[in-house]
């Protein structure tokens, strides 16, 4: 099932823009938050009511709400429901290394492309890549498999090309010339293009559930617990890459070095 999905979803960067339904729904809710329909500190309507108001299915809504929670826009309070946050979460520090290298210490990890395309900024990428509303961002979604089993799902966005050309032209060129992008991650391309370039990164590690869509990609049930690692990689003070890496229960161990 995963192989067929990969073949169907891979597209060339620079081709027609493909808007994932969950991204569109995510943005609709963000727009409602920014417009004051759901102001900071307020509680969202129940899932059935909100789904009816937006005219969408509850599974699609739940997936978008999960993404908003992971991005720090919403919090879940027991007995209260989902509330709108007034500021993004703080992030910790990390050493830059491709995820496939980190979790591949015990066995080779294969990177398999699910999607290679361009997207308009979401709230997440606008915040972390400082991307303007009309920017076009390269988006790579990849499945990492170890010993034939899905180990992680990575979603990576590069800063707009004009930003990369200014602060890291070697990375911009490497993205354009990636010989086999379906077999590598964007972070691996960045690392390979950064000899002599100092990179800095911050990350957050949180617990979540895989959700319906990502559960299908990872061959797990929607309610499978997972670890979500969110990264922002910078050259100096300029962000050049933002990513989300989801590791479900049963994935290889991820070594984490924490510093103050």
C-alpha positions as CSV (number, residue, x, y, z in Angstrom):
1,X,0.0,0.0,0.0
2,X,2.8,2.4,0.9
3,X,4.7,1.8,-2.4
4,X,1.6,2.5,-4.5
5,X,0.9,5.7,-2.6
6,X,4.5,6.9,-3.1
7,X,4.3,6.4,-6.8
8,X,1.0,8.3,-7.0
9,X,2.0,11.3,-4.9
10,X,5.5,12.1,-6.1
11,X,5.5,15.3,-8.2
12,X,8.2,17.6,-9.6
13,X,9.1,20.8,-7.8
14,X,8.0,23.7,-9.9
15,X,5.0,21.8,-11.3
16,X,1.4,22.5,-10.5
17,X,0.8,23.4,-6.9
18,X,-1.0,20.7,-4.9
19,X,-2.9,21.8,-1.9
20,X,-3.5,19.0,0.6
21,X,-7.0,19.2,2.0
22,X,-5.7,19.1,5.6
23,X,-3.5,22.1,4.9
24,X,-6.5,24.1,3.5
25,X,-8.6,23.2,6.6
26,X,-5.7,24.1,8.9
27,X,-5.5,27.5,7.2
28,X,-9.2,28.1,7.5
29,X,-9.1,27.6,11.3
30,X,-6.0,29.8,11.6
31,X,-7.8,32.5,9.6
32,X,-10.7,32.2,12.0
33,X,-8.3,32.5,15.0
34,X,-6.6,35.6,13.5
35,X,-10.0,37.2,12.6
36,X,-11.0,36.9,16.3
37,X,-13.7,34.2,15.8
38,X,-11.7,32.1,18.2
39,X,-9.6,34.6,20.2
40,X,-6.6,33.6,22.4
41,X,-7.8,31.9,25.5
42,X,-11.1,30.9,24.1
43,X,-12.3,27.3,23.8
44,X,-13.2,25.9,20.4
45,X,-16.6,24.4,19.8
46,X,-17.0,20.7,20.2
47,X,-15.8,18.5,17.2
48,X,-19.3,17.8,15.9
49,X,-20.3,21.5,16.1
50,X,-17.1,22.7,14.6
51,X,-17.2,20.1,11.8
52,X,-20.8,21.3,11.0
53,X,-19.8,24.9,11.0
54,X,-16.9,24.3,8.6
55,X,-18.8,21.8,6.5
56,X,-16.1,19.1,6.8
57,X,-16.0,15.5,8.1
58,X,-14.9,14.9,11.7
59,X,-11.9,12.7,10.7
60,X,-10.6,15.6,8.5
61,X,-11.2,18.1,11.3
62,X,-9.5,16.0,13.9
63,X,-6.4,15.7,11.7
64,X,-6.2,19.5,11.2
65,X,-6.8,20.1,14.9
66,X,-4.0,17.7,15.7
67,X,-1.6,19.6,13.5
68,X,-2.7,22.9,15.1
69,X,-2.0,21.4,18.5
70,X,1.4,20.1,17.4
71,X,2.3,23.6,16.1
72,X,1.5,25.2,19.4
73,X,-1.7,27.1,18.3
74,X,-4.0,25.0,20.4
75,X,-3.8,23.3,23.8
76,X,-6.0,20.4,25.1
77,X,-7.3,20.8,28.7
78,X,-9.0,17.8,30.3
79,X,-12.6,18.7,31.1
80,X,-12.4,21.9,29.0
81,X,-11.5,21.0,25.5
82,X,-9.3,22.7,22.9
83,X,-8.2,26.2,23.8
84,X,-6.5,28.8,21.6
85,X,-2.9,29.7,22.8
86,X,-1.7,33.2,22.9
87,X,2.0,32.5,22.0
88,X,4.0,29.7,20.3
89,X,6.0,27.2,22.5
90,X,9.6,27.7,23.4
91,X,12.1,25.4,21.6
92,X,15.3,23.7,22.7
93,X,18.7,23.3,21.1
94,X,19.9,20.4,19.0
95,X,22.8,19.2,16.9
96,X,22.1,19.2,13.1
97,X,22.0,15.6,11.7
98,X,19.6,13.9,9.3
99,X,17.0,11.8,11.0
100,X,17.9,8.8,8.9
101,X,21.4,8.9,10.3
102,X,20.2,9.3,13.9
103,X,17.8,6.4,13.9
104,X,19.9,4.3,11.5
105,X,22.6,3.4,14.0
106,X,21.4,-0.2,14.4
107,X,20.1,-0.8,10.8
108,X,20.2,0.9,7.5
109,X,17.3,3.3,7.0
110,X,15.7,3.9,3.6
111,X,14.2,7.2,2.6
112,X,11.1,6.8,0.3
113,X,9.4,9.9,-1.2
114,X,5.7,10.3,-0.7
115,X,5.5,13.9,-2.0
116,X,7.8,16.4,-3.7
117,X,6.1,19.7,-4.5
118,X,5.7,23.4,-3.6
119,X,3.2,24.9,-1.2
120,X,2.1,28.2,-0.1
121,X,3.0,29.0,3.6
122,X,0.9,27.7,6.4
123,X,0.9,29.3,9.8
124,X,3.7,26.9,10.8
125,X,6.0,27.7,7.9
126,X,5.1,31.4,8.0
127,X,6.1,31.5,11.7
128,X,9.3,29.4,11.5
129,X,10.6,30.2,8.0
130,X,9.4,33.9,8.1
131,X,7.8,33.2,4.7
132,X,5.6,35.9,3.2
133,X,2.0,35.0,2.3
134,X,2.6,34.7,-1.4
135,X,5.9,32.7,-1.1
136,X,6.4,29.3,-2.7
137,X,8.1,26.8,-0.5
138,X,9.6,23.4,-1.5
139,X,7.8,20.7,0.5
140,X,9.2,17.1,0.8
141,X,7.2,14.4,2.6
142,X,9.2,11.2,3.1
143,X,8.7,7.8,4.8
144,X,11.8,6.4,6.6
145,X,11.8,2.6,6.7
146,X,14.2,0.3,8.7
147,X,14.3,-3.4,8.0
148,X,11.2,-3.1,5.8
149,X,9.1,-1.4,8.5
150,X,7.9,2.2,8.5
151,X,10.0,3.9,11.2
152,X,9.2,7.6,10.8
153,X,7.4,10.2,8.6
154,X,9.2,13.4,7.8
155,X,7.7,16.6,6.5
156,X,10.3,19.3,5.4
157,X,10.0,22.8,4.0
158,X,12.8,24.9,2.6
159,X,12.8,28.7,2.8
160,X,11.9,30.6,-0.4
161,X,14.4,30.3,-3.2
162,X,15.3,34.0,-3.0
163,X,16.2,33.6,0.7
164,X,18.3,30.6,0.0
165,X,20.1,32.3,-2.9
166,X,21.1,35.1,-0.5
167,X,22.1,33.2,2.7
168,X,23.0,29.6,1.4
169,X,23.3,29.4,-2.4
170,X,24.9,26.0,-2.2
171,X,21.8,24.6,-0.5
172,X,19.6,26.2,-3.2
173,X,21.7,24.7,-5.9
174,X,21.8,21.3,-4.2
175,X,18.0,21.2,-4.0
176,X,17.7,22.0,-7.7
177,X,20.2,19.4,-8.7
178,X,19.3,16.6,-6.3
179,X,19.9,13.5,-8.5
180,X,17.6,11.2,-6.6
181,X,15.4,13.3,-4.3
182,X,13.1,10.3,-3.8
183,X,15.8,8.6,-1.8
184,X,17.1,11.4,0.4
185,X,15.7,13.8,2.9
186,X,15.9,17.6,2.6
187,X,18.0,17.8,5.8
188,X,20.5,15.4,4.3
189,X,20.7,17.6,1.2
190,X,21.3,20.6,3.5
191,X,23.9,18.9,5.5
192,X,25.8,17.8,2.4
193,X,25.7,21.3,0.9
194,X,26.9,23.0,4.2
195,X,30.6,22.1,4.3
196,X,32.2,25.3,5.6
197,X,28.8,26.8,6.5
198,X,27.8,27.0,10.2
199,X,24.3,25.7,10.9
200,X,22.3,26.2,14.0
201,X,19.1,24.5,14.9
202,X,16.4,24.4,17.5
203,X,13.9,21.7,18.1
204,X,10.9,20.6,20.2
205,X,10.0,17.0,21.2
206,X,6.4,16.3,22.1
207,X,4.0,13.4,22.5
208,X,1.1,13.0,20.1
209,X,-1.0,10.5,18.1
210,X,-0.3,9.7,14.5
211,X,-3.8,10.6,13.3
212,X,-5.8,9.1,10.3
213,X,-3.7,10.2,7.3
214,X,-0.3,9.7,8.8
215,X,-1.5,6.4,10.3
216,X,-2.2,5.2,6.8
217,X,1.2,6.3,5.6
218,X,3.0,4.6,8.6
219,X,0.8,1.5,8.5
220,X,-0.4,2.2,12.1
221,X,-3.8,2.9,13.6
222,X,-4.8,6.5,14.0
223,X,-4.6,6.4,17.8
224,X,-1.0,5.1,17.9
225,X,1.1,7.1,20.3
226,X,4.0,8.9,18.6
227,X,6.9,11.3,19.3
228,X,6.9,14.4,17.2
229,X,10.2,16.3,16.7
230,X,9.9,19.8,15.2
231,X,13.1,21.4,13.8
232,X,14.1,24.8,12.6
233,X,17.6,25.0,11.0
234,X,19.3,28.4,10.5
235,X,22.2,30.0,8.8
236,X,23.1,32.8,11.2
237,X,19.7,34.3,12.2
238,X,18.0,33.2,9.0
239,X,15.8,30.1,9.0
240,X,16.5,27.9,5.9
241,X,14.6,24.7,6.7
242,X,11.7,23.7,9.0
243,X,10.6,20.1,9.6
244,X,8.4,17.8,11.5
245,X,9.5,14.2,12.1
246,X,6.9,11.7,13.5
247,X,8.2,8.5,15.1
248,X,5.4,6.1,16.1
249,X,5.5,3.5,18.9
250,X,7.9,0.7,17.8
251,X,10.2,3.0,15.8
252,X,14.0,2.7,16.4
253,X,15.3,4.7,19.4
254,X,16.1,8.4,18.8
255,X,19.1,9.6,20.7
256,X,18.5,13.1,22.1
257,X,21.1,15.4,23.6
258,X,19.6,18.1,25.8
259,X,21.4,21.3,26.7
260,X,20.5,24.4,28.6
